[in-house]
Amino acid sequence: MFDNLSDKLDKAFHILKGHGKITEVNVADTLKEVRRALLDADVNFKIAKDFTNKVKEKALGQDVLTNLQPGQLMIKIVKDELTQLMGGEAAGINLSGTPSVILMSGLQGSGKTTFSGKLANFLKTKKNKKPLLVACDVYRPAAIDQLHVVGDQLGIEVYSEKDNNDPVAIATNAIAYAKSNGFNVVIVDTAGRLAVDEQMMSEIANIHASIKPHETLFVVDSMTGQDAVNTAKAFNDRLNFDGVILTKLDGDTRGGAAISIKSVVNKPIKFIGTGEKMDAIDIFYPERMADRILGMGDVISLVERAQAQYDEEEARKIQKKIAKNEFGFDDFLSQIQQVKKMGSMKDLVGMLPGVGKALKDVEIEDDAFKHIEAIIHSMTLAERSKPSILDAKRKMRIAKGSGTDIQQVNQLLKQFDQMSKMMKMMQGSKGKNLMRMMGNMKGMQ
């Protein structure tokens, strides 16, 4: 995401390369390109102009710090201003009610129903809540069925009323049901509507007035750019919502909505959707997003994803196996599975500083481990636990069974051997073992 904007900002900062200090001339040239990059990303003209004026004000007259070049200083100023423009800091979700009622609103096709499921799953797995999903889209064919499918997939109950076409009554009844059945969060999924459709806008206003939600969220497709911002303003005028959810940020988005929506409606972006899977939901951190836009990566989010998949008991077992030289391909396979759970490979690579930019034109498929898994699955149990027994004949059989060639099998064996040696070294008294490292990271919250 934001690849185009990142490239253009990078070119803008190159103007300052080789200059000993920031001057009115070179800062003007740089900021002209920054403003052009923001406009191309579908950021509102006034917001782009105000943004570059603030950056100019802060940049001019500043002495270059001892360890910073003018270009680096400009990047720091732009990053700080981008962070503020997108909200400054992460905004929490209000879960104070018993039950907490969350109303979802937005346009048709913005991803409300899917995100309702993602949010319910997030609250269930990360906040230990018992959520109830409520199907209040009585207009779209199969909308209720879709929510039930999502609920079944996640093991989360869905409340719906087959012969009732009144979303206000359904939402009210659902809250009563939640109270009597021990649910502590109610997520009300409503029909998509256009801001110009007075009847539909009145309906959601009536739902809002009737159930008095603790949190009203506006779900917006980030790929719609500036139109998304204008729509958010129209919805906010009617609902005075509490926060924004940006979906489809994993797509080819220009980034205008993420950058300017807070400035227009003065409401924070609370969550972002980063993929199709039900766990592809992240809290929105403005500073981390600014880092990613400027090609600095997002190591903190990467570590958090690793922590979420970290299994302390599994790490202990692996530690013992490494110490006894018993680390085998089954253990290697379990490590691959944990990495895959962290998200799409392209997204993970984009979180590494400098790497995302270097590999921006390289297609990184989510099935990057496919041939490795095929090779391992073609081994016998004895071969997996003792790779040293793999002779030429066995390798040929494995290559044939996995649909690969002997070179790929040999390459995997070489990589596995190198990794085993590295992990063995990490066991020594001079180094920190993997489990201790991950344990320390768990305390860095």
MOBELHU-V268927 format. One record per pair of residues at least 4 apart in sequence whose ideal C-beta (glycine too) atoms are under 8 Angstrom apart, sorted by the first residue. I is the first residue (numbers start at 1). J is the second residue. D is the distance in Angstrom with one decimal. If there is no record, write none. Layout:
I J D
I J D
This chain:
1 249 5.2
1 250 6.4
1 251 7.3
1 253 5.3
1 255 7.0
1 292 7.6
1 350 7.6
2 6 5.4
2 41 7.5
2 253 7.0
2 254 7.8
2 255 4.5
2 292 6.6
2 293 5.0
3 7 6.4
3 360 5.6
4 8 6.6
4 40 7.0
4 41 7.1
4 254 6.5
5 9 6.2
5 37 5.8
5 38 7.6
5 40 7.3
5 41 4.4
5 254 6.7
5 255 5.0
5 293 6.1
6 10 6.2
6 292 7.9
6 293 6.0
6 294 6.8
6 295 4.9
6 357 6.8
7 11 6.6
7 360 7.7
8 12 6.5
8 33 7.0
8 36 7.2
8 37 3.5
8 40 6.4
9 13 6.6
9 34 6.4
9 37 5.2
9 78 7.2
9 293 7.2
9 294 6.2
9 295 7.9
10 14 6.8
10 295 6.2
10 357 7.4
11 33 6.5
12 30 5.3
12 31 7.7
12 33 3.5
12 34 4.8
12 36 8.0
12 37 6.1
13 17 7.6
13 30 6.7
13 71 4.8
13 74 5.9
13 75 5.7
14 71 7.2
15 26 6.2
15 29 5.1
15 30 4.6
15 33 6.7
16 22 7.1
16 26 5.8
16 27 7.9
16 30 5.7
16 69 7.5
16 70 4.4
16 71 4.1
16 74 5.8
17 69 7.7
17 71 5.5
19 23 7.5
19 26 5.5
19 70 5.0
19 71 7.9
20 64 7.4
20 70 7.3
21 63 7.7
21 64 5.7
21 70 6.1
22 26 6.7
22 27 5.4
22 59 5.4
22 60 6.7
22 62 6.3
22 64 7.0
22 70 4.8
22 73 6.7
22 74 7.0
23 27 6.6
24 28 6.2
24 60 6.3
25 29 6.7
26 30 6.3
26 70 7.4
27 31 6.0
27 56 6.0
27 59 5.2
27 60 6.1
27 74 7.4
28 32 6.4
28 56 7.5
29 33 7.0
30 34 6.3
30 74 6.2
31 35 6.1
31 52 4.4
31 55 6.1
31 56 5.6
32 36 6.5
33 37 6.3
34 38 6.5
34 52 5.7
34 55 7.1
34 78 6.7
35 39 6.4
35 48 5.1
35 49 6.7
35 51 7.7
35 52 4.7
36 40 6.3
37 41 6.5
38 43 4.2
38 47 7.7
38 48 4.0
38 51 6.7
38 52 7.7
38 256 8.0
38 259 7.0
39 43 6.3
39 45 6.5
39 48 5.4
40 254 7.2
41 225 7.9
41 254 4.5
41 255 4.6
41 256 5.0
41 259 6.8
42 225 3.4
42 226 4.7
42 254 4.8
42 255 7.5
42 256 3.1
42 257 7.6
43 47 5.6
43 48 4.9
43 51 7.9
43 226 7.4
43 255 7.8
43 256 4.7
43 259 5.2
43 260 4.9
44 48 6.7
44 226 6.2
44 229 6.7
44 256 7.6
44 260 5.2
44 263 7.9
44 264 7.0
45 49 6.2
46 50 6.2
47 51 6.1
47 85 7.4
47 259 7.7
47 260 4.7
47 263 5.3
47 264 7.5
48 52 6.5
49 53 6.3
50 54 6.5
51 55 6.6
51 81 6.1
51 82 7.9
51 85 6.1
52 56 6.2
53 57 6.4
54 58 6.5
54 81 5.5
55 59 5.9
55 74 7.6
55 77 5.4
55 78 5.8
55 81 5.4
56 60 6.1
58 62 7.1
58 77 5.1
58 80 8.0
58 81 7.4
59 73 7.3
59 74 6.0
59 77 5.4
62 73 6.6
64 68 5.7
64 69 6.8
64 70 5.7
64 73 5.8
65 73 6.7
68 72 4.5
68 73 4.8
68 76 7.3
69 73 7.1
70 74 6.3
71 75 6.5
72 76 6.5
73 77 6.5
74 78 6.2
75 79 6.1
75 294 6.0
76 80 6.5
77 81 6.4
78 82 6.0
78 294 6.9
79 83 6.4
79 287 7.9
79 290 4.9
79 291 6.9
79 294 5.6
79 296 7.5
80 84 6.7
80 290 8.0
81 85 6.2
82 86 6.4
82 259 7.1
82 286 7.7
82 289 7.9
82 290 4.0
82 293 6.4
82 294 7.4
83 88 6.3
83 286 4.8
83 287 4.6
83 290 4.6
84 88 5.3
84 286 7.7
85 259 6.2
85 260 7.3
85 262 6.9
85 263 5.9
85 286 8.0
86 258 6.6
86 259 6.3
86 262 5.7
86 269 6.9
86 284 7.9
86 286 3.9
86 289 6.0
86 290 6.8
87 91 6.6
87 262 4.7
87 268 4.7
87 269 6.3
87 284 7.5
87 286 4.6
88 286 5.9
89 285 7.7
89 286 6.6
89 287 7.5
90 283 5.5
90 284 6.4
90 285 4.9
90 286 7.3
91 243 6.0
91 268 3.6
91 269 7.6
91 270 5.2
91 284 7.6
92 270 7.8
93 102 7.6
93 215 5.8
93 243 7.4
93 270 6.0
93 271 8.0
94 100 6.9
94 214 4.8
94 215 4.7
94 242 6.8
95 100 4.4
95 123 7.6
95 127 7.1
95 129 7.2
95 184 8.0
95 185 6.7
95 214 7.3
95 215 7.8
96 100 6.5
96 214 6.0
97 101 5.9
97 214 4.4
98 179 7.8
98 184 6.6
99 132 7.5
99 175 7.0
99 178 4.8
99 179 6.5
99 183 5.4
99 184 5.0
99 185 5.7
99 186 5.0
100 184 6.6
100 185 4.9
100 186 7.2
100 214 5.0
100 215 7.0
101 175 6.2
101 186 4.9
101 188 6.9
101 211 5.6
101 212 7.3
101 213 4.3
101 214 5.5
101 215 7.4
102 119 7.2
102 185 6.8
102 186 6.9
102 187 4.8
102 188 6.8
102 213 6.1
102 214 7.1
102 215 4.6
102 216 7.7
102 217 6.5
103 188 5.0
103 190 7.0
103 207 6.7
103 208 6.1
103 211 6.8
103 213 4.0
103 215 7.3
103 216 4.6
103 217 7.1
104 112 5.0
104 115 7.3
104 116 5.4
104 187 6.7
104 188 6.3
104 189 5.3
104 190 6.0
104 217 5.7
104 219 5.9
105 112 7.6
105 190 6.0
105 193 8.0
105 204 5.7
105 216 6.5
105 217 7.0
105 218 5.4
105 219 7.0
105 235 6.0
105 239 6.2
105 241 6.6
106 110 4.1
106 111 8.0
106 112 5.1
106 192 6.2
106 218 5.7
106 219 3.8
106 220 6.0
106 235 7.4
107 192 5.3
107 193 7.1
107 194 6.7
107 195 8.0
107 220 7.3
107 221 7.4
107 231 6.1
108 140 7.4
108 191 7.8
108 192 3.1
108 193 7.2
108 194 7.6
109 192 6.4
109 221 6.8
110 192 6.4
110 219 4.8
110 220 5.6
110 221 4.7
110 247 6.3
111 115 5.2
111 219 6.1
111 221 6.3
111 247 3.8
111 248 6.5
111 273 6.3
112 116 6.1
112 189 5.9
112 190 7.1
112 192 6.4
112 219 4.6
113 117 7.1
113 137 7.1
113 143 6.5
113 146 5.4
113 147 5.6
113 150 6.9
113 189 5.4
114 118 6.5
114 150 6.8
114 247 7.6
114 273 7.7
115 119 6.0
115 219 5.6
115 245 5.9
115 247 5.8
115 271 7.7
115 273 5.8
115 281 7.5
116 120 6.4
116 133 6.0
116 147 7.0
116 150 7.5
116 187 5.2
116 189 4.3
117 121 6.2
117 133 6.9
117 147 7.3
117 150 3.6
117 151 6.9
117 153 7.5
117 154 6.0
117 156 7.4
117 278 6.0
118 122 6.2
118 273 6.6
118 278 5.6
118 279 7.5
118 280 6.9
118 281 4.3
119 123 6.4
119 131 8.0
119 187 6.1
119 245 7.9
119 271 6.9
119 281 6.8
120 124 6.2
120 131 4.2
120 133 5.5
120 151 7.8
120 154 6.6
120 156 5.0
120 185 7.5
120 187 5.4
121 125 6.0
121 154 4.9
121 156 7.0
121 278 5.2
121 279 6.6
121 281 7.6
122 126 5.3
122 127 7.3
122 271 7.8
122 279 7.9
122 281 5.2
123 127 4.7
123 129 4.2
123 131 5.2
123 185 5.5
124 128 7.6
124 129 5.9
124 130 7.2
124 131 5.7
124 154 7.3
124 156 6.4
125 279 7.8
129 184 5.5
129 185 4.7
130 182 6.4
130 183 5.2
130 184 5.4
130 185 7.0
131 156 5.8
131 183 6.7
131 184 7.8
131 185 4.2
131 186 7.4
131 187 5.9
132 156 7.7
132 157 5.7
132 158 7.7
132 159 5.7
132 174 6.7
132 177 7.4
132 178 4.8
132 181 7.8
132 183 4.1
132 185 7.0
132 186 5.1
132 187 7.2
133 147 5.8
133 150 7.4
133 151 5.3
133 156 5.9
133 157 7.1
133 158 4.5
133 159 7.0
133 187 5.4
133 189 6.5
134 158 7.5
134 159 4.8
134 160 7.5
134 170 6.8
134 171 6.1
134 174 4.2
134 186 6.1
134 187 6.6
134 188 4.6
134 189 6.4
135 143 6.9
135 144 4.3
135 147 4.6
135 148 7.3
135 158 6.0
135 159 6.9
135 160 3.9
135 170 7.4
135 189 6.1
136 167 4.1
136 170 5.3
136 171 5.4
136 188 5.6
136 189 6.0
136 190 4.9
136 191 7.1
136 207 7.0
137 143 3.8
137 144 6.9
137 147 7.8
137 167 7.7
137 189 6.1
137 190 6.2
137 191 4.1
137 192 7.5
138 143 7.9
138 144 7.7
138 164 7.7
138 165 4.8
138 166 7.7
138 167 5.7
138 170 7.5
138 191 6.9
139 143 7.4
139 191 4.8
140 191 6.2
140 192 7.2
142 146 5.8
143 147 6.8
143 189 8.0
143 191 7.2
144 148 6.5
144 160 5.0
145 149 6.4
146 150 6.5
147 151 6.2
147 158 5.3
147 160 7.3
147 189 5.8
148 152 6.2
148 158 5.0
148 160 7.1
149 153 6.4
150 154 6.5
150 156 7.9
150 158 7.8
150 278 7.5
151 155 8.0
151 156 4.8
151 157 6.4
151 158 3.8
152 158 8.0
153 278 6.6
154 278 6.0
157 183 7.6
159 170 7.8
159 173 7.8
159 174 4.3
159 177 5.8
159 178 7.7
160 170 7.3
161 169 7.8
161 170 5.2
161 173 6.8
164 169 6.0
164 170 5.6
166 170 6.5
167 171 6.1
167 190 6.4
167 191 7.2
167 203 6.6
167 207 5.8
168 172 6.4
168 203 7.6
168 206 5.4
168 207 5.3
168 210 5.0
169 173 6.1
170 174 6.2
171 175 6.8
171 188 5.1
171 207 5.5
171 210 6.8
171 211 5.0
172 176 6.9
172 210 5.8
172 211 6.3
173 177 6.2
174 178 6.3
174 186 6.2
174 188 7.1
175 179 6.5
175 186 5.6
175 211 6.1
176 180 6.6
177 181 5.9
177 183 7.8
178 183 3.8
178 186 4.8
179 183 7.8
188 207 7.2
188 211 6.8
188 213 7.2
190 204 5.9
190 207 6.4
191 200 7.1
191 203 8.0
193 197 5.5
193 200 3.7
193 201 6.3
193 203 7.6
193 204 6.5
194 200 7.0
195 201 6.6
195 231 5.6
195 234 3.5
195 235 6.1
196 234 8.0
197 201 6.1
198 202 6.1
199 203 6.6
200 204 6.9
201 205 6.3
201 238 5.5
202 206 6.3
203 207 6.6
204 208 6.3
204 238 7.5
204 239 6.8
205 209 6.3
205 238 5.5
205 239 6.7
206 210 6.0
207 211 6.2
208 212 7.7
208 213 6.6
208 216 6.4
208 239 5.6
215 242 5.2
215 243 7.2
216 239 5.6
216 240 7.6
216 241 4.2
216 242 5.3
217 241 6.4
217 242 6.7
217 243 5.5
217 244 7.2
217 245 5.4
217 270 6.8
218 232 5.7
218 235 5.3
218 236 7.1
218 239 7.5
218 241 4.7
218 243 7.4
218 244 5.2
218 245 7.0
218 267 7.7
219 244 8.0
219 245 4.7
219 247 6.2
220 224 7.0
220 228 4.4
220 231 6.9
220 232 6.0
220 244 6.2
220 245 7.0
220 246 6.0
220 247 7.0
220 257 6.3
220 261 7.4
221 228 6.5
221 247 5.6
221 248 5.4
222 228 6.8
222 246 4.4
222 247 6.5
222 248 5.5
222 249 5.2
222 251 7.5
222 253 4.7
222 255 7.6
222 257 4.8
222 258 6.0
222 272 7.8
223 248 5.3
223 251 5.3
223 252 7.2
223 253 5.0
224 228 4.2
224 231 7.7
224 257 6.9
225 229 7.7
225 253 7.8
225 254 5.6
225 256 4.3
225 257 5.8
226 230 6.6
226 256 5.3
226 257 7.4
226 260 7.5
227 231 6.2
228 232 6.3
228 256 7.9
228 257 4.2
228 261 7.0
229 233 6.8
229 256 7.2
229 257 5.8
229 260 5.6
229 261 5.1
229 264 5.0
229 265 7.7
230 234 6.8
230 264 8.0
231 235 6.4
232 236 6.0
232 244 6.4
232 261 5.7
232 264 6.8
232 265 5.1
232 267 7.8
233 237 6.5
233 264 5.6
233 265 5.5
234 238 7.2
235 239 5.7
235 241 6.5
236 240 6.3
236 241 5.7
236 265 4.7
236 267 6.5
241 267 6.2
242 267 6.7
242 270 7.9
243 267 5.7
243 268 5.3
243 269 7.0
243 270 3.8
244 261 5.7
244 262 7.7
244 265 7.4
244 267 5.9
244 268 7.0
244 269 4.7
244 270 6.7
245 269 7.4
245 270 6.3
245 271 4.8
245 272 7.3
245 273 7.2
246 257 6.3
246 258 5.8
246 261 7.8
246 269 5.8
246 271 7.7
246 272 4.8
246 273 6.9
246 284 7.3
247 272 7.6
247 273 3.9
248 253 6.8
248 273 6.2
249 253 5.9
249 258 7.2
249 272 4.9
249 273 6.2
249 274 5.6
250 273 7.6
250 274 5.1
250 275 4.9
250 280 7.3
250 344 6.9
250 347 6.5
253 257 7.7
253 258 7.7
255 259 5.6
255 293 6.7
256 260 6.0
257 261 5.3
258 269 6.7
258 272 7.8
258 289 6.6
259 293 7.9
260 264 6.0
261 265 6.3
261 267 7.9
261 269 6.5
262 266 7.0
262 267 6.9
262 268 6.2
262 269 6.4
268 284 7.6
269 284 4.3
269 286 7.8
270 283 7.3
270 284 6.1
271 281 5.8
271 282 6.9
271 283 6.2
271 284 6.0
272 281 7.4
272 282 5.3
272 284 5.1
273 280 6.2
273 281 6.1
274 280 4.8
274 281 7.2
274 282 5.7
274 343 6.9
274 347 6.2
275 280 3.3
275 343 6.5
275 344 5.7
275 347 7.0
276 280 6.5
277 343 8.0
279 341 7.9
280 343 6.7
282 301 6.8
284 289 6.9
285 289 6.5
285 300 7.9
285 301 7.5
286 290 6.3
287 291 6.6
288 292 6.6
288 298 4.8
288 300 6.3
288 301 5.8
289 293 6.3
290 294 6.3
291 296 4.0
291 297 6.4
291 298 5.6
292 296 7.1
292 297 6.8
292 298 5.1
292 350 6.7
292 351 7.5
292 356 7.8
295 353 7.9
295 354 7.3
295 356 6.8
295 357 4.6
296 353 5.5
297 302 7.8
297 350 7.3
297 351 5.4
297 352 5.1
297 353 3.5
297 354 6.9
297 355 7.1
297 356 6.3
298 302 6.4
298 350 7.7
298 351 4.4
299 303 6.2
299 351 6.5
299 352 7.3
299 353 6.7
300 304 6.4
301 305 6.4
301 351 5.8
302 306 6.5
302 342 8.0
302 348 6.6
302 351 4.1
302 352 7.1
303 307 6.3
303 441 5.6
303 444 7.2
304 308 6.5
305 309 6.9
305 342 4.3
305 343 6.3
305 348 7.6
306 310 6.2
306 342 6.5
306 438 7.4
306 441 7.2
307 438 7.4
307 441 5.9
307 442 5.6
308 342 7.6
309 338 4.5
309 339 7.7
309 341 5.0
309 342 5.8
310 315 7.0
310 338 7.7
310 438 5.1
310 441 7.9
310 442 6.9
311 315 6.4
311 338 7.3
312 316 6.6
312 435 7.2
312 438 7.8
312 439 7.2
313 317 6.7
314 318 6.4
314 334 6.8
315 319 6.2
315 434 6.4
315 435 4.0
315 438 6.2
316 320 6.7
316 435 6.2
317 321 6.4
317 331 8.0
318 322 6.2
318 327 6.7
318 331 5.6
318 335 7.9
318 434 7.3
318 435 7.7
319 323 6.5
319 427 7.3
319 433 5.9
319 434 7.0
319 435 5.1
320 324 6.4
320 326 7.9
321 326 4.2
321 327 4.7
321 328 7.5
321 331 6.1
322 326 7.8
322 327 4.9
322 420 7.5
322 423 5.1
322 424 5.9
322 427 5.7
323 427 5.8
325 424 7.6
326 385 7.4
327 331 5.3
327 332 7.6
327 420 5.5
327 423 6.7
328 332 7.1
328 384 5.2
328 385 4.3
328 386 7.0
328 387 6.7
329 333 6.2
329 376 4.8
329 379 6.2
329 383 7.5
329 384 4.0
329 385 7.7
329 387 6.4
329 416 7.0
330 334 6.7
330 376 7.8
330 384 5.1
330 385 6.9
331 335 6.8
332 336 6.7
332 376 7.1
332 416 6.2
332 419 7.6
333 337 6.6
333 373 6.8
333 376 5.3
334 338 6.8
335 339 6.6
336 340 6.4
336 369 5.2
336 372 6.8
336 373 6.8
337 341 6.7
338 342 7.4
339 348 7.9
339 369 7.7
340 369 6.7
342 348 6.0
343 347 4.8
343 348 5.7
344 348 6.9
344 366 5.3
345 349 6.2
345 364 4.7
345 365 7.0
345 366 5.7
345 368 5.2
346 350 6.4
346 364 4.6
346 366 7.8
347 351 7.1
348 352 7.7
349 355 5.7
349 356 5.7
349 359 5.9
349 364 5.8
350 355 7.9
350 356 3.8
351 356 7.2
352 356 6.3
354 358 6.1
355 359 6.1
356 360 6.6
359 364 6.8
364 368 6.4
369 373 5.6
370 374 6.4
371 375 6.4
371 402 7.1
371 403 7.9
371 404 5.5
371 408 6.3
372 376 6.5
372 412 5.9
373 377 6.0
374 378 6.4
374 402 4.0
374 403 6.2
374 404 6.6
375 379 7.3
375 398 6.0
375 399 7.7
375 402 4.6
375 404 5.9
375 408 6.9
375 409 5.8
375 412 5.5
376 384 6.6
377 402 7.1
378 397 7.6
378 398 4.6
378 401 3.6
378 402 4.1
379 383 3.9
379 384 4.9
379 390 7.9
379 398 5.8
380 384 7.1
381 385 6.4
382 386 6.1
382 389 6.6
383 387 6.8
383 389 6.2
383 390 5.9
383 394 6.4
383 398 7.6
387 413 6.4
387 416 6.5
387 417 7.7
389 394 7.2
390 394 4.9
390 395 5.8
390 398 7.6
390 413 6.6
391 395 7.1
392 396 6.5
393 397 6.7
394 398 6.3
395 399 6.3
395 406 5.8
395 409 5.0
395 410 6.9
395 413 7.9
396 400 6.4
396 406 6.4
397 401 6.2
398 402 6.0
398 409 5.5
399 404 5.3
399 405 5.5
399 406 5.0
399 408 7.1
399 409 5.0
402 409 7.7
404 408 4.2
404 409 6.3
405 409 7.4
406 410 6.2
407 411 6.2
408 412 6.5
409 413 6.5
410 414 6.3
411 415 6.4
412 416 6.1
413 417 6.3
414 418 6.5
415 419 6.2
416 420 6.3
417 421 6.5
418 422 6.4
419 423 6.2
420 424 6.3
421 425 6.5
422 426 6.6
423 427 7.0
423 434 6.6
424 428 7.9
425 431 6.1
426 431 4.7
426 432 6.8
426 433 5.4
426 434 6.0
427 431 7.3
427 433 5.4
432 436 4.9
432 437 5.2
432 440 7.9
433 437 7.1
434 438 6.3
435 439 6.1
436 440 6.4
437 441 6.6
438 442 6.6
439 443 7.3
440 444 7.0
